[in-house]
Amino acid sequence: MRILIGVSLCVAWTVGAADRPKPIADFVNLVRALPPEFHADLLLKAADSKLLTGHDDWRRELLEEAFDIGQRAPEPFPMKGGMHTDCRSYVTAGNFGLDAMSLRLRAAEKMLPADPGRGAAMFRETPIPPLPASNCQSAKYPDFSLYYRVLGLVHKTGFTGKERARGERESLLKSVLTSLVDPGQVEPLGRLLLTLEVPATERQELFDALGGALSHVAASDRTFSRHENRLLGFVYEAERKGVATTALLRGLHGYLVSNLTAPRCSQSIQQLEKTESGPRSRLAVEFNGLAANVNRRGFEVALIPPEGMKPERDAGKWDDGDFWTSRRSKQVLEDLRWLNHGNRDLPDDRRFWTVEERGSTEWTARYQELQKRIEGWKVEEEPDPIDHFWMQSFALQAAAQLVPPGPAKSLALRRWLTHFEQGYQPGAVQNAWFGILRRAMPSYKTMSGGANGLDELLISRNPVVAAYAQWEVLAPR
């Protein structure tokens, strides 16, 4: 599908639909034909364009449209995963904000400077949805960082003086505290409360309320363990800000015992210290230190005993789906290493092949061998079709980047693009697919120098690819 780019930008525009900047108007009409997650994402990008200067009403319209369309995205809320980047759980996670909740929160965040009241209303219309029960076989877990970041902005700028006087800000925070249900919410919420611009008395009330709300949080080791090593950081900071943490620590005691004695994942159990009295949690030991300090000041917070650190049972483990473990994938990686530097034992500034060396007969022959190895790569050789597609795409793109500039490089990038276009499957958020596109875009931008290098993507048969390429052309303007 060919996408046309507007060529004239030096026009004096006035507010009104008839005088809207044509490049952005054409682009907006184009993205409306895309799946909802990409439709909303590109509208949010367009709303930030410098071309919309003086068109504040239209910008708000685009944000409203993105907010409405975002609700139709296939994934309901953001998910994270992966202990490192080269695994299935990482590349399929929500790293680009294409889920319904993130798209709507992004629209609310962008609306706040222009229309604080509407931005605050958008946030209130985007609660954390019901969460599915997670278990130790879940490679991915919910991520609430964006939600609480936008909440902080809404608290700061989203209310008029009259609304503040009526206590609407406090009501919002109260509703957020009472909706606390998942261990993954506790740390980001605790850190948010530290950043709010509120009187000391109100901050104290908020942390006391957080301590009480912890009793409603169900144990879930998959999300609890993700914050375990830094959970108590906000408690230390609260004390430095003069907050009395007795009520908070009492709530944390029950919360920690509930999670530490519940069924835990194999990976979490492996992190426990082995002692004569049984497994010991470093988090519990750290908590006991905080509690002991409070008790020395004449208050009473129970310590966590050894039996309060012992998991009920091993609930199994998750599999991140590490890449590059099959025989062929290891061969492909080794080929790429050789094409990069020839495995030469030289300092880095001389180790990597120069452009001239990458034009040699030997280098070209090794490159052709790699292409044959990639083309013969069968889906059955990998545990999951996503693994196969992602590693093939990575290898094709990485090899293309090494080809010297010229017709051979253009051919290599076209080979990658043909493969990549065939991997798109409408009807689901393609985080792995989209991540590959994001990574490949710089290669195309520099292929022929500047925006011209995007020509191949601009005429891509895949409308999502073509639309994001057009945005790369429009964005600098």
C-alpha positions in Angstrom: 0.0 0.0 0.0 1.6 3.3 -1.1 1.3 6.1 1.4 1.7 9.7 0.2 3.5 12.3 2.2 2.5 15.9 2.2 5.2 18.2 0.8 4.2 21.7 1.7 4.4 22.8 5.3 4.8 26.6 4.9 1.2 27.5 5.2 -0.5 30.0 7.5 -3.1 27.9 9.4 -5.9 29.1 11.5 -8.1 27.2 13.9 -10.8 25.2 12.0 -11.3 21.9 10.3 -10.8 23.3 6.9 -7.4 24.8 7.8 -6.0 21.8 9.6 -2.4 20.8 8.6 -2.9 18.5 5.6 0.0 16.2 6.4 -1.4 15.4 9.9 -5.0 15.3 8.6 -4.1 12.7 5.9 -2.1 10.7 8.4 -5.0 10.6 10.9 -7.3 9.4 8.2 -4.8 6.7 7.3 -4.4 5.3 10.8 -8.1 5.0 11.3 -8.0 1.9 9.2 -5.5 0.1 11.5 -6.2 -2.3 14.3 -7.3 -0.3 17.5 -4.0 -0.6 19.4 -2.0 0.9 16.5 -4.7 3.3 15.6 -4.7 4.8 19.2 -0.9 4.7 19.5 -0.4 6.7 16.3 -3.1 9.2 17.2 -1.3 9.8 20.5 1.9 10.5 18.6 0.2 12.8 16.1 -1.3 14.8 19.0 2.2 15.7 20.0 3.2 17.0 16.6 4.5 20.5 16.3 2.3 20.9 13.3 -0.7 21.1 15.7 0.6 24.3 17.2 -2.4 26.6 17.3 -4.9 23.8 16.9 -5.5 23.0 20.5 -9.1 22.0 20.0 -8.2 19.5 17.3 -5.4 18.1 19.5 -8.0 17.5 22.2 -10.2 15.7 19.7 -7.4 13.4 18.7 -6.7 12.6 22.4 -10.4 11.8 22.9 -10.4 9.6 19.9 -7.3 7.7 21.1 -8.9 7.3 24.5 -12.1 5.8 23.0 -10.3 3.6 20.5 -7.8 2.4 23.0 -10.5 0.6 24.9 -10.8 -1.8 22.0 -7.2 -3.0 22.2 -7.0 -6.8 22.6 -4.8 -6.7 25.8 -6.6 -5.2 28.8 -3.7 -4.1 30.9 0.1 -3.9 30.8 2.2 -7.0 31.4 5.9 -7.4 32.0 8.1 -10.4 31.9 11.5 -11.8 31.3 14.7 -11.9 33.4 16.5 -10.6 30.3 15.6 -9.4 26.8 16.3 -12.5 24.7 13.3 -14.6 25.8 9.7 -15.1 24.8 8.2 -13.6 28.0 10.1 -10.3 27.5 9.4 -9.8 23.8 5.7 -10.6 24.1 5.3 -8.3 27.1 3.7 -4.9 27.0 6.8 -2.8 26.5 5.2 -0.4 24.1 2.0 0.7 25.8 -0.3 -1.0 23.3 -2.8 -2.4 25.8 -6.2 -0.8 26.5 -5.3 0.5 30.0 -2.0 2.0 28.9 -3.4 3.7 25.8 -6.2 5.3 27.8 -3.8 6.4 30.6 -1.4 7.9 28.0 -4.3 9.9 26.5 -5.3 11.1 30.0 -1.7 12.1 30.7 -1.4 14.1 27.5 -4.8 15.8 28.1 -3.9 17.1 31.6 -1.8 20.1 30.4 -4.5 21.3 28.0 -7.6 20.4 30.0 -6.9 19.2 33.5 -10.5 18.5 34.4 -11.0 16.2 31.4 -7.6 14.6 32.0 -8.6 13.8 35.6 -11.9 12.4 34.4 -10.2 10.2 31.8 -8.0 8.8 34.6 -11.1 8.1 36.8 -12.7 6.3 33.8 -9.6 4.0 33.6 -9.5 1.9 36.8 -7.3 -1.1 37.2 -9.5 -3.9 35.6 -10.2 -7.2 37.4 -7.0 -9.2 37.3 -6.8 -12.9 36.5 -5.4 -15.2 39.2 -1.7 -15.5 38.6 0.3 -18.6 39.5 3.9 -19.7 39.3 3.5 -20.9 35.8 2.7 -17.4 34.6 5.8 -16.0 32.8 4.3 -12.5 32.7 2.8 -10.4 35.5 0.8 -7.1 35.6 2.7 -3.8 35.7 1.1 -0.8 37.4 3.9 1.8 37.1 2.1 3.9 34.5 -1.1 3.9 36.5 0.4 5.4 39.6 2.6 7.8 37.7 -0.5 9.3 36.0 -2.3 9.3 39.3 0.5 11.5 40.7 0.0 14.0 37.8 -3.8 14.0 38.2 -3.4 14.6 42.0 -1.1 17.6 41.2 -2.8 19.3 38.3 -6.2 17.7 37.7 -8.4 19.5 40.3 -9.6 23.1 40.5 -9.4 25.1 43.8 -13.1 24.4 44.4 -12.7 20.7 43.8 -9.8 20.6 46.2 -11.8 22.4 48.8 -14.6 19.9 48.4 -12.0 17.1 49.1 -12.2 15.5 45.7 -8.4 14.8 45.6 -8.7 13.0 48.9 -11.7 11.0 47.7 -9.7 9.9 44.7 -6.8 8.7 46.8 -9.2 6.9 49.2 -10.8 5.0 46.3 -7.3 4.0 45.0 -6.3 2.8 48.5 -9.5 0.7 48.9 -9.0 -0.9 45.5 -5.6 -2.3 46.5 -5.8 -6.0 45.7 -2.5 -7.2 44.1 1.0 -7.3 45.6 2.4 -5.7 42.5 0.5 -2.5 43.5 2.0 -2.1 46.9 5.4 -0.7 46.2 4.5 1.7 43.3 1.6 3.1 45.5 3.9 3.5 48.5 6.4 5.4 46.4 3.7 7.6 44.9 2.5 8.6 48.3 6.0 9.9 49.0 5.9 12.3 46.0 2.5 13.9 46.6 2.5 17.6 47.6 0.4 17.3 50.7 0.6 18.6 54.3 2.5 16.4 56.7 -0.8 15.5 58.5 -2.4 14.3 55.3 0.7 12.3 54.4 0.6 10.6 57.8 -3.1 9.7 57.2 -2.3 8.3 53.8 0.4 5.9 55.1 -1.8 4.9 58.0 -4.5 4.1 55.5 -2.1 2.1 53.3 -1.2 0.0 56.3 -4.8 -0.8 56.8 -5.5 -1.5 53.1 -2.7 -4.2 53.0 -5.0 -6.7 54.7 -7.2 -6.8 51.6 -4.2 -7.8 49.3 -4.4 -11.4 48.3 -1.1 -13.4 48.4 0.4 -13.9 44.9 4.1 -14.8 44.8 4.4 -14.1 41.1 3.9 -10.4 41.6 5.1 -10.2 45.2 8.5 -11.6 44.3 9.0 -9.0 41.6 9.1 -6.2 44.3 10.5 -8.2 47.1 14.1 -6.9 47.0 13.1 -3.2 47.1 9.7 -3.3 48.8 10.7 -1.6 52.1 12.5 1.3 50.3 9.4 3.5 50.5 9.2 2.8 54.3 12.7 4.1 54.9 11.9 7.2 52.8 8.7 7.8 54.7 10.6 7.8 58.0 13.0 10.3 56.6 10.1 12.5 55.7 8.9 12.4 59.3 6.1 9.8 58.9 5.3 7.7 61.9 5.4 4.2 60.4 3.9 2.2 63.2 0.5 1.6 61.5 2.2 1.0 58.2 4.5 -1.6 59.7 1.7 -3.4 61.5 -0.1 -3.7 58.1 3.1 -4.8 56.4 3.6 -7.5 59.1 0.4 -9.3 58.1 1.0 -8.7 54.5 4.5 -10.2 54.5 3.6 -13.2 56.6 0.6 -13.9 54.3 2.9 -13.9 51.2 6.0 -15.5 52.8 4.0 -18.5 54.1 1.8 -19.0 51.0 2.7 -21.4 48.3 5.8 -19.8 46.6 7.4 -20.2 43.2 10.6 -22.3 42.9 12.6 -19.3 41.9 11.6 -17.4 45.1 12.3 -20.4 47.3 15.8 -20.6 45.8 16.5 -17.1 47.0 15.8 -17.9 50.7 18.7 -18.3 53.0 19.1 -21.8 54.5 19.5 -21.9 58.3 19.3 -24.5 61.0 15.8 -23.2 62.0 14.6 -23.4 58.4 14.5 -21.0 55.4 15.0 -17.4 56.2 13.7 -14.4 54.1 16.1 -11.4 53.8 13.0 -9.3 53.4 11.6 -10.5 56.8 14.9 -9.9 58.5 15.0 -6.4 57.1 11.4 -5.8 58.3 12.3 -7.1 61.8 15.0 -4.5 61.9 12.6 -1.7 61.1 10.0 -3.1 63.6 12.7 -3.3 66.4 13.6 0.4 65.8 10.0 1.4 66.3 9.6 -0.8 69.4 12.6 0.9 70.9 10.7 4.2 70.7 7.9 2.8 72.8 5.5 1.4 70.2 4.6 -2.2 69.4 5.1 -3.9 66.1 5.3 -7.7 66.0 8.4 -9.3 64.6 8.2 -12.0 62.0 9.2 -15.4 63.6 11.0 -18.1 61.7 7.7 -20.0 61.0 6.4 -16.8 59.4 9.1 -17.1 56.7 8.5 -20.7 55.7 6.6 -21.3 52.4 3.6 -23.7 52.5 5.0 -25.5 49.5 6.8 -25.2 46.2 4.2 -24.1 43.7 6.4 -24.7 40.6 8.2 -22.4 38.3 7.6 -20.3 35.2 9.5 -20.6 32.0 10.7 -17.3 30.4 11.3 -19.2 27.1 15.0 -18.3 26.6 16.0 -17.9 23.0 19.2 -19.2 21.3 19.1 -22.7 22.9 18.4 -24.9 19.9 21.3 -26.3 17.8 20.4 -24.2 14.7 19.9 -21.0 16.6 23.4 -21.4 18.2 24.9 -22.0 14.8 23.2 -18.8 13.5 24.5 -16.8 16.4 28.0 -18.1 15.8 27.7 -17.1 12.1 26.7 -13.6 13.1 29.6 -13.3 15.5 32.0 -14.2 12.7 30.4 -11.8 10.3 30.8 -9.1 12.9 34.4 -9.6 13.9 35.7 -12.9 12.6 36.5 -14.0 16.2 39.8 -12.2 15.9 41.8 -11.7 19.1 42.4 -8.0 18.5 41.5 -4.8 20.5 38.0 -3.6 19.9 39.0 -0.7 17.7 40.6 -3.2 15.2 38.7 -6.4 15.9 35.5 -5.7 13.9 35.5 -6.0 10.2 35.8 -2.8 8.3 33.4 -1.9 5.5 36.0 -2.8 3.0 36.7 -6.2 4.7 33.0 -6.9 4.7 33.1 -6.7 0.9 35.7 -9.5 0.6 35.0 -12.8 -1.1 35.4 -14.7 2.1 33.0 -12.5 4.0 30.4 -12.7 1.3 30.6 -16.5 1.1 30.1 -16.7 4.9 27.2 -14.3 4.6 25.6 -16.6 2.0 26.0 -19.6 4.2 24.2 -17.8 7.0 21.3 -16.9 4.6 20.9 -20.6 3.7 21.0 -21.6 7.3 18.2 -19.1 8.1 16.1 -20.1 5.2 16.3 -23.7 6.2 15.2 -23.0 9.8 12.0 -24.9 10.5 9.3 -24.0 13.1 9.6 -27.5 14.5 13.1 -26.8 15.6 11.9 -24.3 18.3 9.6 -24.7 21.3 7.2 -22.0 20.1 6.4 -20.4 16.8 7.1 -17.0 18.3 10.6 -18.1 19.2 11.2 -19.2 15.6 9.8 -16.0 14.0 11.6 -13.6 16.4 15.0 -15.3 16.1 14.7 -15.5 12.3 13.8 -11.9 12.1 16.6 -10.8 14.4 19.1 -12.8 12.4 18.0 -11.5 9.1 18.1 -7.9 10.3 21.4 -8.2 12.2 23.0 -9.7 9.0 21.5 -7.0 6.8 23.0 -4.3 9.1 26.5 -5.8 8.5 26.2 -5.8 4.7 28.2 -2.9 3.2 26.1 0.0 1.8 24.8 -0.4 -1.7 22.5 -2.7 -3.7 23.4 -5.8 -1.6 22.3 -4.1 1.6 19.1 -2.9 0.1 18.4 -6.5 -1.1 19.2 -7.8 2.4 16.8 -5.4 4.0 14.1 -6.3 1.5 14.6 -10.0 2.3 14.1 -9.2 6.0 11.0 -7.0 5.2 9.3 -9.8 3.2 9.9 -12.3 6.1 8.7 -9.7 8.6 5.5 -8.8 6.8 4.5 -12.5 6.7 4.8 -12.8 10.5 1.9 -10.3 11.2 -1.3 -11.8 12.6 -4.2 -9.4 13.0 -6.5 -9.8 15.9 -3.9 -9.8 18.8 -1.5 -7.3 20.1 1.7 -8.2 18.4 4.3 -7.0 20.9 7.0 -9.3 19.6 6.3 -8.3 16.0 6.0 -4.6 16.8 9.3 -4.7 18.8 11.1 -6.1 15.8 9.7 -3.2 13.7 10.8 -0.6 16.2 14.3 -2.1 16.3 14.6 -2.3 12.5 13.4 1.3 11.8 16.8 3.0 12.3 18.4 0.6 9.8 16.0 1.8 7.1 16.3 5.4 8.1 20.1 5.3 7.4 20.0 2.9 4.5 19.9 5.6 1.8 20.4 8.6 4.2 17.7 10.4 6.0 14.0 9.9 5.3 14.6 8.4 1.8 15.8 5.2 3.5 12.2 4.6 4.6 10.9 4.2 1.0 10.7 0.5 1.3 8.7 0.7 4.4 6.4 3.4 3.1 5.2 1.1 0.4 5.0 -2.0 2.6 2.1 -4.3 1.9 1.4 -4.2 5.6 -0.5 -1.1 6.5 0.9 -1.0 10.1 4.4 -1.0 8.8 3.6 1.7 6.2 1.9 3.9 8.8 4.7 3.8 11.3 7.2 4.6 8.5 5.1 7.6 7.6 5.2 8.8 11.2 9.0 8.6 11.1 8.9 11.0 8.1 6.4 13.3 9.8 7.8 13.3 13.3 10.8 15.6 12.7 8.5 18.2 11.1 
